[in-house]
Structures are given as C-alpha cells and as structure tokens.
Amino acid sequence: MSESDEIIIGKVAERLSFFFSNANLRMDKFLRREVTNKANEGGFVTIDVLLRFNTIKNITEDPKLIAKAAKEVKQPLLKLKEDESAIGRVEPFTNDMMEDNVKVTLRVSNIPTKDTDSGPDYDVSREEMVDMFKEFGDVAMVRLLKSKLKGYTNKVAVNRAFVEFHSVEDMEKAVAELCTEDINDESLKPKKVLTVKGTELRVKTMQQWLDKKKTKRDGQSPKAQNNNKEKSKKRANAEAEEEEMKAQIEAIQFKLDWKPGCVISVKGLPDNCDREMILAAVKSFMGDGEITVRADYSRGQKDGAVRFDEPNEKISSLALELKEGKITIGEEKVQSASVLEGEEEKKYYDDYIAFRTKQMRMHAEEKLKRKKRKTRQ
C-alpha cells in the first residue's frame, strides 16, 4: 500500500467513524433510516450511497479504499458485507440510543467569536475544538451552536457548543478534569481550564446544564412553563426538519454513464457565438440523424465543448475539420479543436457532473425552502 493510500484511508476512516457514530445517527435521519431499516438485514449502507456524501467523495471515489478504511475504524466498530460493497455497525443502532447523548456530552460556553459581514461567527473551527478535547478520549462530534438573533437575517454564533464523546469512560475523564460538582458555586474551580485565543472556556456536563434549566423552569408559572415547552418543541421540530433537508440535499447526486471519445474541446470561439451556432455547425457535418449532441457553452466565453451521448466514427473527423477551418462557427475559424482523452476527458466529466449536482441541489434546496415558507403561512 502506498503512502498516499494510507493517508486517504486514514481520512476516510475518520469520516466513517463520524457518520456511523451514535452522535451523528441521532441527528441524521437519512442515514439513520438506512441503518435501522428492517428490510436492510445487518444495517448495511452501500458504499455507492456513502459516495454521495461530498466529505467522502472529495477524499476518494475508490470503493476498495473506502472498504479498507472501514476496517480501521475503532469507534464504533464497523463490519463489511462479504463482497465488501456495503458497511454496517457491529453494534446495531437502536431507538433507545436516541437519548444516550446526555451521559457523554459536555456543554461548552464562552467560545470566542469574530465579527463578519453577516454577523458574529466562531473564531475557532470544529477541528480545533476536536483537537482540544481529544486528549480525554475519542470525540464523536462537536456542534458549534448558532441561533437566529434579533438584528440578523441569518443564524449567528452564540458562544456555545456541545462536545460529545464516543464512550462514557472518555466522558468521565473529561469531567474529572474540566468540570466542578456544583456549577452554581463560583468558588469551585476545575482541575484544568481550556483556553482558546486567550479566552477561558467554561465547561459543564449536559446533565448539569439540563438540571439548571429545569430548576429555572420549575420556578416559573404553569403558563410560562407551557409556553417554554411549546417553544422548545417548535425549535426542536424546526431543527429536525432542517437536518432532514440537509441530508436529502446531500444525497442528491447527478449520474452520468459517460463513454470515452465523445467530447470535442473547442477553443477560440467567435465573440457573437451561442449554443445554437455551435450545434448548427456540428449538424451541418454530422447530419440530422439519430445522433444526440449537446453544446456545453455559455455566451461570452472563448472556449466550449461539443458532447455526444454515444461514440461515433465521425467525431474525430469533425474535430479535425473544425481545427483546419473546413467547418466554421458563425463563419469564423476556431483557434483549435480536439477530442478529449485520458485525464483531460475525466476532468471534463468530473467538472460537468459536479456542476449538474450543484444545480440539482440548489433547485432542491429552493423547492424545500418554498415548501417550508408555505407551511409557516
């Protein structure tokens, strides 16, 4: 195994550890459905499905390396199907695990922020927060919290986060060092104080935070308590819907079963060029038969491409005649034309697929937002 493959496997293993963790499955409805579907024996998720996730796809698209990465994950332990086409958890994720996060989660506050054009944002990354807390054990998730505050059109940083560990043992190590027994007694100091850019972080267990909220709530009138419950319920539902929307959009992936030798790169197009002009020149040579051809071009660009769905023996001849000026576009000779091959061809299709995927996701996001606005009305 090469050194580069080892690096890739390590990065993919980190992503798999996150995706299959209890912490993520509690929030990720899409993946949770996959691993808990009764029709899916063993709770396996196919590698094809995992390759829809950009954070994996951006590392590698090699199913074999992803399968090898699954074998390296320690938290949670993962298993492979016999043909190594799918990955699952050794310990199944069950409904009673949905509330297990309290005993393995810290509530961190006083996290420094910075001013941006769109409002306060965190002055520390999730990765930096993970590095800070991993001395106590395996960190499953860091959620830097944002809220919709008055005066801002978007969600902004609120100086707080949840840090969730994979195991109770690791959580206990962190609590022993970073927390005090009574968060209301300011005279008590933790054994260790973590700092970020000169700012001391305040750390309590999620249970301590929940208990404090309950004490405060119990001191309110019944009406105020009911109002708070309704607000919390609505907020939780909104957050769940948003996570569901993100999961659905993330799963969208444009598919194209492309064949080699079907793309002509054309450079030095005339200033007044458009798609119709390119297609007219192509059809004048190819004829109006059963050939599907597309012009990948935006008005004002100097370069473009002609793409066929299927290989054709006339494609290379068309490229040659365009290059030699025997075929013109808008009565002007192009600078160059050639059939794409090898890495250039693969890059073309990768860029095209990424572009179409982005288009589809943006369309889906806008559609879901419109639906959300209608629901609120």
ABEGO torsion letter per residue (X at the ends): XBAAAAAAAAAAAAAAAAAABAAAAAABAAAAAAAABAABBGGBBBAAAAAABAAAAAABABAAAAAAAAAABAOBBBBBBAAGABBBBABBBBAAAAAAAAAABBBBBGBBBBBBAAEBBBABBAAAAAAAAAAAEBBABBBBBBBBBBGBABBBBAGBBBBBBABAAAAAAAAAAABBABAABAABBBABBBBBGGBBBBBBBAAAAAAAAAAAAAABBAAAAAAAAAAAAAAAAAAAAAAAAAAAAAABBBBBBBBBGABBBBBGBBAABBAAAAAAAAAAAAEABABBBBBBBBBGBABBBBBBABBBAAAAAAAAAAAAGABBBGGBBBABBBBBBEAAAAAAAAAAAAAAAAAAAAAAAAAAAAAAAAAAX
